[in-house]
């Protein structure tokens, strides 16, 4: 019985440690995309930003692209890393919105999104101009010309 209690305590300790370690990593990955968002009149200056309706509306004069991203998607993670590290290579007239695939259900329905790592270029009224799956900065540039 004593051995069972010791083993159970050890399992709880290991589980708690893993929770703390992975919880901190999750927190770091959520804060990874903290671009410097500066106001320039009514527009936002950053080119890769987390989606919010307010930020989306503030960039009305630019080419706006949704990037439907899932935290659990390996190809999304790779694209996110590229966009974060090379955001200055995104064309000046494009704003890319990191849009949560799991939580933005209304936007997914509106644009018929069934697959994470999907991009949607929209016009000034929010109507779809072009949609594509997968890609990086080069493909983003190609699809927004």
DRENTOR-763004 format. One line per 3 residues: number of its first residue (from 1); their letters; for each residue y, z, x negated of N, C-alpha, C, O. Coordinates in Angstrom, 3 decimals, padded with zeros to 6 digits. Layout:
N
NUM) a) Y/Z/X/Y/Z/X/Y/Z/X/Y/Z/X; ...
END
This chain:
145
1) xxx) -001.195/000.000/-000.823/000.000/000.000/000.000/001.259/000.000/-000.867/002.226/-000.707/-000.584; 001.224/000.811/-001.932/002.373/000.898/-002.816/002.667/-000.448/-003.475/003.828/-000.831/-003.622; 001.610/-001.165/-003.872/001.773/-002.487/-004.483/002.395/-003.462/-003.490/003.207/-004.305/-003.872
4) xxx) 002.024/-003.353/-002.237/002.578/-004.216/-001.189/004.084/-003.977/-001.028/004.858/-004.919/-000.860; 004.483/-002.716/-001.082/005.907/-002.371/-000.970/006.670/-002.911/-002.182/007.772/-003.440/-002.037; 006.097/-002.779/-003.354/006.755/-003.276/-004.578/006.900/-004.797/-004.515/007.964/-005.332/-004.826
7) xxx) 005.834/-005.494/-004.114/005.878/-006.953/-004.001/006.908/-007.366/-002.947/007.686/-008.292/-003.174; 006.917/-006.693/-001.811/007.893/-006.995/-000.756/009.315/-006.794/-001.241/010.181/-007.626/-000.973; 009.570/-005.710/-001.945/010.909/-005.456/-002.499/011.314/-006.529/-003.492/012.463/-006.971/-003.511
10) xxx) 010.358/-006.949/-004.323/010.628/-007.997/-005.301/010.994/-009.309/-004.598/011.927/-009.998/-005.010; 010.260/-009.648/-003.543/010.532/-010.881/-002.802/011.919/-010.832/-002.171/012.651/-011.822/-002.200; 012.278/-009.700/-001.610/013.611/-009.542/-001.010/014.691/-009.684/-002.076/015.713/-010.332/-001.848
13) xxx) 014.465/-009.076/-003.242/015.432/-009.161/-004.334/015.618/-010.601/-004.803/016.747/-011.051/-004.997; 014.523/-011.319/-004.984/014.596/-012.718/-005.415/015.293/-013.554/-004.343/016.143/-014.386/-004.661; 014.940/-013.339/-003.086/015.575/-014.077/-001.995/017.072/-013.832/-001.936/017.850/-014.769/-001.760
16) xxx) 017.478/-012.587/-002.080/018.917/-012.259/-002.056/019.632/-012.906/-003.238/020.745/-013.413/-003.097; 018.989/-012.887/-004.399/019.602/-013.523/-005.580/019.786/-015.012/-005.371/020.840/-015.562/-005.693; 018.767/-015.671/-004.835/018.863/-017.108/-004.574/019.946/-017.402/-003.547/020.675/-018.385/-003.674
19) xxx) 020.053/-016.561/-002.543/021.091/-016.741/-001.531/022.474/-016.669/-002.157/023.343/-017.486/-001.855; 022.675/-015.689/-003.030/023.975/-015.540/-003.689/024.260/-016.750/-004.576/025.368/-017.285/-004.556; 023.269/-017.181/-005.352/023.456/-018.322/-006.254/023.763/-019.590/-005.476/024.746/-020.272/-005.768
22) xxx) 022.930/-019.918/-004.480/023.137/-021.145/-003.729/024.332/-021.048/-002.807/024.983/-022.059/-002.543; 024.638/-019.869/-002.312/025.829/-019.680/-001.483/027.081/-019.974/-002.283/028.013/-020.598/-001.777; 027.109/-019.522/-003.548/028.264/-019.797/-004.409/028.360/-021.273/-004.731/029.462/-021.822/-004.759
25) xxx) 027.222/-021.940/-004.978/027.249/-023.382/-005.237/027.748/-024.143/-004.027/028.519/-025.092/-004.166; 027.315/-023.736/-002.827/027.775/-024.386/-001.592/029.288/-024.227/-001.482/029.995/-025.175/-001.140; 029.784/-023.015/-001.777/031.220/-022.752/-001.703/031.964/-023.649/-002.694/033.006/-024.212/-002.360
28) xxx) 031.427/-023.782/-003.917/032.067/-024.626/-004.919/032.082/-026.081/-004.482/033.081/-026.773/-004.678; 030.977/-026.566/-003.885/030.938/-027.967/-003.474/031.902/-028.221/-002.319/032.427/-029.326/-002.187; 032.140/-027.218/-001.485/033.078/-027.392/-000.382/034.507/-027.450/-000.905/035.357/-028.112/-000.309
31) xxx) 034.781/-026.763/-002.016/036.136/-026.749/-002.539/036.356/-027.826/-003.594/037.468/-027.984/-004.098; 035.304/-028.568/-003.931/035.415/-029.598/-004.957/036.499/-030.614/-004.612/037.282/-031.003/-005.478; 036.549/-031.041/-003.368/037.540/-032.035/-002.974/038.783/-031.322/-002.466/039.043/-031.250/-001.265
34) xxx) 039.538/-030.801/-003.418/040.805/-030.155/-003.116/041.895/-030.980/-003.799/042.464/-030.548/-004.802; 042.184/-032.151/-003.265/043.175/-032.986/-003.915/044.558/-032.380/-003.782/044.815/-031.565/-002.896; 045.430/-032.785/-004.666/046.812/-032.382/-004.529/047.408/-033.228/-003.416/047.638/-034.426/-003.582
37) xxx) 047.648/-032.603/-002.307/048.199/-033.310/-001.153/049.679/-033.010/-001.121/050.093/-031.883/-000.846; 050.470/-034.024/-001.403/051.913/-033.859/-001.441/052.559/-034.680/-000.350/052.131/-035.797/-000.057; 053.571/-034.129/000.236/054.310/-034.856/001.253/055.310/-035.786/000.560/055.995/-035.384/-000.379
40) xxx) 055.382/-036.998/001.022/056.381/-037.956/000.564/056.966/-038.531/001.841/056.478/-039.539/002.351; 058.001/-037.903/002.356/058.488/-038.266/003.671/057.446/-037.851/004.678/057.091/-036.674/004.745; 056.945/-038.787/005.465/055.933/-038.458/006.470/054.533/-038.828/006.004/053.568/-038.592/006.730
43) xxx) 054.396/-039.406/004.804/053.082/-039.835/004.341/052.486/-038.853/003.340/053.207/-038.122/002.662; 051.167/-038.849/003.260/050.430/-038.051/002.291/050.170/-038.935/001.080/049.784/-040.094/001.228; 050.379/-038.390/-000.125/050.306/-039.192/-001.336/048.875/-039.364/-001.860/048.587/-040.397/-002.465
46) xxx) 047.978/-038.413/-001.661/046.623/-038.496/-002.184/045.851/-039.639/-001.529/046.134/-040.011/-000.390; 044.871/-040.198/-002.253/044.106/-041.335/-001.727/042.706/-040.971/-001.257/042.078/-041.776/-000.569; 042.189/-039.792/-001.599/040.870/-039.337/-001.143/041.020/-037.909/-000.653/041.179/-036.982/-001.447
49) xxx) 040.968/-037.739/000.655/041.245/-036.431/001.244/040.245/-036.114/002.359/039.687/-037.020/002.977; 040.026/-034.830/002.607/039.170/-034.460/003.735/039.818/-034.918/005.044/041.040/-034.871/005.188; 039.001/-035.355/005.983/039.530/-035.824/007.260/040.079/-034.667/008.085/039.457/-033.612/008.205
52) xxx) 041.252/-034.894/008.644/041.788/-034.082/009.728/042.636/-035.048/010.547/043.204/-035.998/010.009; 042.715/-034.806/011.817/043.477/-035.685/012.695/044.939/-035.757/012.247/045.554/-036.823/012.273; 045.477/-034.624/011.842/046.867/-034.564/011.404/047.104/-035.430/010.164/048.045/-036.223/010.130
55) xxx) 046.250/-035.277/009.147/046.405/-036.079/007.928/046.164/-037.557/008.211/046.810/-038.423/007.621; 045.233/-037.836/009.116/044.953/-039.222/009.470/046.190/-039.876/010.078/046.529/-041.006/009.726; 046.854/-039.184/010.974/048.038/-039.732/011.636/049.234/-039.855/010.692/050.098/-040.705/010.907
58) xxx) 049.297/-039.038/009.671/050.428/-039.079/008.732/050.369/-040.283/007.792/051.344/-040.557/007.091; 049.281/-040.987/007.761/049.135/-042.155/006.884/049.059/-043.442/007.674/048.314/-044.355/007.317; 049.826/-043.520/008.745/049.797/-044.656/009.654/050.104/-045.987/008.962/049.543/-047.011/009.354
61) xxx) 050.960/-046.008/007.965/051.340/-047.256/007.317/050.372/-047.730/006.248/050.601/-048.769/005.629; 049.299/-046.993/006.019/048.334/-047.367/004.980/047.031/-047.846/005.604/046.802/-047.672/006.801; 046.179/-048.454/004.775/044.828/-048.825/005.214/044.016/-047.531/005.217/043.861/-046.877/004.186
64) xxx) 043.507/-047.179/006.384/042.785/-045.913/006.532/041.300/-046.185/006.709/040.889/-047.009/007.526; 040.505/-045.466/005.914/039.055/-045.667/005.919/038.369/-044.307/006.083/038.640/-043.361/005.343; 037.478/-044.239/007.068/036.622/-043.069/007.221/035.424/-043.233/006.294/034.834/-044.311/006.224
67) xxx) 035.066/-042.176/005.590/033.832/-042.129/004.803/032.970/-041.038/005.440/033.198/-039.849/005.219; 031.977/-041.453/006.231/031.114/-040.492/006.915/030.129/-039.930/005.896/029.186/-040.599/005.474; 030.375/-038.693/005.520/029.704/-038.007/004.430/028.880/-036.848/004.974/029.333/-036.123/005.859
70) xxx) 027.662/-036.671/004.442/026.830/-035.514/004.797/026.547/-034.710/003.526/026.225/-035.279/002.482; 026.668/-033.404/003.621/026.439/-032.523/002.470/025.030/-032.668/001.919/024.812/-032.486/000.721; 024.081/-032.990/002.770/022.678/-033.063/002.385/022.266/-034.457/001.902/021.115/-034.651/001.513
73) xxx) 023.174/-035.422/001.917/022.871/-036.813/001.584/023.088/-037.071/000.086/024.216/-036.951/-000.392; 022.026/-037.425/-000.670/022.184/-037.639/-002.110/023.111/-038.807/-002.455/023.864/-038.717/-003.425; 023.075/-039.887/-001.696/023.964/-041.011/-002.021/025.415/-040.666/-001.671/026.342/-041.145/-002.324
76) xxx) 025.607/-039.842/-000.649/026.959/-039.380/-000.311/027.523/-038.518/-001.435/028.697/-038.629/-001.789; 026.668/-037.653/-001.996/027.102/-036.775/-003.084/027.543/-037.601/-004.289/028.556/-037.299/-004.920; 026.783/-038.636/-004.600/027.132/-039.492/-005.742/028.461/-040.211/-005.481/029.314/-040.290/-006.366
79) xxx) 028.630/-040.731/-004.267/029.881/-041.413/-003.932/031.045/-040.429/-003.953/032.121/-040.751/-004.456; 030.837/-039.241/-003.412/031.882/-038.210/-003.405/032.322/-037.882/-004.828/033.516/-037.753/-005.099; 031.363/-037.748/-005.730/031.691/-037.458/-007.131/032.539/-038.585/-007.724/033.521/-038.329/-008.420
82) xxx) 032.156/-039.829/-007.445/032.936/-040.958/-007.977/034.350/-040.977/-007.403/035.320/-041.144/-008.143; 034.468/-040.805/-006.080/035.796/-040.834/-005.454/036.665/-039.674/-005.952/037.871/-039.832/-006.138; 036.048/-038.519/-006.163/036.793/-037.355/-006.641/037.263/-037.564/-008.078/038.419/-037.293/-008.403
85) xxx) 036.372/-038.042/-008.929/036.699/-038.210/-010.346/037.588/-039.422/-010.610/038.366/-039.424/-011.564; 037.476/-040.446/-009.777/038.207/-041.695/-010.016/039.129/-042.055/-008.854/039.359/-043.233/-008.581; 039.647/-041.052/-008.182/040.522/-041.289/-007.030/041.714/-042.157/-007.352/042.228/-042.858/-006.481
88) xxx) 042.163/-042.118/-008.606/043.309/-042.941/-009.008/042.964/-044.432/-009.029/043.860/-045.272/-009.110; 041.666/-044.766/-008.957/041.253/-046.174/-008.925/041.175/-046.724/-007.502/041.016/-047.928/-007.304; 041.289/-045.832/-006.510/041.356/-046.289/-005.120/042.697/-046.991/-004.967/043.714/-046.454/-005.405
91) xxx) 042.734/-048.171/-004.361/044.010/-048.890/-004.231/045.107/-048.007/-003.618/044.845/-047.186/-002.738; 046.328/-048.196/-004.100/047.470/-047.381/-003.663/047.706/-047.434/-002.165/048.199/-046.468/-001.581; 047.361/-048.542/-001.537/047.646/-048.693/-000.101/046.478/-048.254/000.783/046.481/-048.515/001.986
94) xxx) 045.470/-047.581/000.186/044.278/-047.144/000.927/044.198/-045.620/000.885/044.433/-044.999/-000.152; 043.862/-045.032/002.029/043.542/-043.605/002.085/042.119/-043.493/002.608/041.795/-044.009/003.678; 041.276/-042.816/001.843/039.874/-042.634/002.175/039.695/-041.201/002.675/040.036/-040.244/001.980
97) xxx) 039.156/-041.064/003.891/038.977/-039.762/004.525/037.518/-039.341/004.465/036.656/-039.981/005.067; 037.242/-038.267/003.740/035.903/-037.691/003.701/035.666/-037.042/005.062/036.225/-035.989/005.370; 034.827/-037.690/005.868/034.622/-037.310/007.262/033.224/-036.726/007.422/032.236/-037.374/007.073
100) xxx) 033.136/-035.520/007.940/031.871/-034.805/008.044/030.945/-035.463/009.065/031.207/-035.439/010.268; 029.870/-036.045/008.568/028.902/-036.758/009.406/028.278/-035.848/010.467/028.037/-036.282/011.594; 028.020/-034.605/010.112/027.342/-033.697/011.030/028.268/-033.095/012.087/027.799/-032.705/013.156
103) xxx) 029.559/-033.010/011.816/030.468/-032.322/012.740/031.420/-033.228/013.515/031.892/-032.833/014.581; 031.713/-034.398/013.030/032.666/-035.288/013.708/031.930/-036.195/014.701/031.916/-037.417/014.555; 031.331/-035.580/015.696/030.510/-036.303/016.674/031.320/-037.304/017.500/030.824/-038.386/017.816
106) xxx) 032.543/-036.959/017.849/033.387/-037.866/018.646/033.681/-039.151/017.874/033.610/-040.247/018.430; 034.015/-039.008/016.583/034.278/-040.200/015.755/032.999/-041.011/015.550/033.041/-042.241/015.563; 031.870/-040.342/015.363/030.591/-041.056/015.204/030.294/-041.885/016.442/029.857/-043.031/016.339
109) xxx) 030.529/-041.313/017.597/030.288/-042.037/018.851/031.255/-043.204/018.984/030.851/-044.315/019.328; 032.526/-042.953/018.713/033.545/-043.996/018.859/033.223/-045.225/018.016/033.402/-046.356/018.469; 032.749/-045.006/016.796/032.496/-046.127/015.881/031.019/-046.506/015.773/030.664/-047.359/014.960
112) xxx) 030.165/-045.893/016.570/028.741/-046.234/016.561/028.067/-045.899/015.247/027.228/-046.665/014.772; 028.413/-044.777/014.653/027.863/-044.378/013.357/026.491/-043.739/013.569/026.364/-042.749/014.289; 025.481/-044.304/012.946/024.122/-043.769/013.050/023.550/-043.429/011.682/022.396/-043.014/011.573
115) xxx) 024.351/-043.603/010.646/023.852/-043.456/009.284/024.968/-042.868/008.425/026.094/-043.366/008.425; 024.641/-041.803/007.692/025.624/-041.243/006.770/025.878/-042.241/005.641/025.116/-043.192/005.465; 026.935/-042.026/004.888/027.391/-042.933/003.836/027.818/-044.270/004.449/027.556/-045.347/003.914
118) xxx) 028.496/-044.144/005.608/029.060/-045.299/006.300/030.577/-045.222/006.196/031.167/-044.145/006.286; 031.193/-046.376/006.007/032.644/-046.477/005.899/033.166/-047.297/007.079/032.535/-048.264/007.506; 034.329/-046.894/007.601/034.950/-047.634/008.696/036.433/-047.801/008.375/037.166/-046.819/008.257
121) xxx) 036.863/-049.041/008.237/038.266/-049.385/008.067/038.845/-049.573/009.460/038.280/-050.299/010.278; 039.976/-048.917/009.734/040.573/-049.002/011.065/042.006/-049.519/010.989/042.660/-049.426/009.950; 042.481/-050.065/012.106/043.865/-050.544/012.174/044.801/-049.392/012.539/044.379/-048.238/012.610
124) xxx) 046.069/-049.715/012.769/047.075/-048.682/013.057/046.802/-047.929/014.358/047.309/-046.823/014.549; 046.008/-048.515/015.254/045.650/-047.854/016.515/044.309/-047.135/016.439/043.856/-046.565/017.431; 043.677/-047.157/015.280/042.382/-046.505/015.122/041.215/-047.355/015.555/040.100/-046.852/015.691
127) xxx) 041.450/-048.648/015.776/040.372/-049.559/016.161/039.660/-050.073/014.918/040.289/-050.351/013.898; 038.349/-050.196/015.015/037.551/-050.655/013.890/037.910/-052.083/013.489/037.962/-052.987/014.323; 038.154/-052.260/012.206/038.355/-053.594/011.636/037.063/-054.030/010.957/036.609/-055.161/011.131
130) xxx) 036.477/-053.121/010.183/035.269/-053.438/009.410/034.466/-052.156/009.209/035.031/-051.069/009.085; 033.143/-052.297/009.180/032.252/-051.159/008.935/031.191/-051.608/007.940/030.684/-052.726/008.026; 030.859/-050.737/006.999/029.797/-051.043/006.043/029.096/-049.754/005.613/029.661/-048.662/005.692
133) xxx) 027.867/-049.908/005.163/027.061/-048.762/004.705/026.979/-048.797/003.194/026.781/-049.848/002.583; 027.136/-047.622/002.608/026.996/-047.477/001.169/028.167/-048.067/000.413/029.007/-048.774/000.970; 028.199/-047.759/-000.861/029.225/-048.348/-001.704/029.977/-047.337/-002.531/029.792/-046.125/-002.431
136) xxx) 030.834/-047.901/-003.352/031.638/-047.118/-004.272/033.067/-047.645/-004.232/033.455/-048.315/-003.275; 033.841/-047.351/-005.253/035.248/-047.769/-005.264/035.373/-049.290/-005.250/036.246/-049.832/-004.571; 034.514/-049.980/-005.988/034.585/-051.448/-006.017/034.345/-052.027/-004.622/035.053/-052.944/-004.205
139) xxx) 033.366/-051.505/-003.908/033.087/-051.999/-002.555/034.199/-051.601/-001.585/034.545/-052.366/-000.686; 034.752/-050.414/-001.768/035.882/-049.980/-000.953/037.056/-050.959/-001.127/037.671/-051.400/-000.156; 037.336/-051.274/-002.369/038.425/-052.216/-002.661/038.160/-053.583/-002.039/039.051/-054.185/-001.440
142) xxx) 036.933/-054.065/-002.184/036.559/-055.370/-001.646/036.706/-055.403/-000.118/037.166/-056.404/000.431; 036.330/-054.346/000.558/036.352/-054.314/002.019/037.721/-053.979/002.608/037.906/-054.056/003.823; 038.669/-053.613/001.770/040.011/-053.293/002.295/041.066/-054.312/001.888/042.254/-054.105/002.140
145) x) 040.657/-055.390/001.272/041.630/-056.431/000.871/042.045/-057.262/002.053/042.853/-058.180/001.910
END
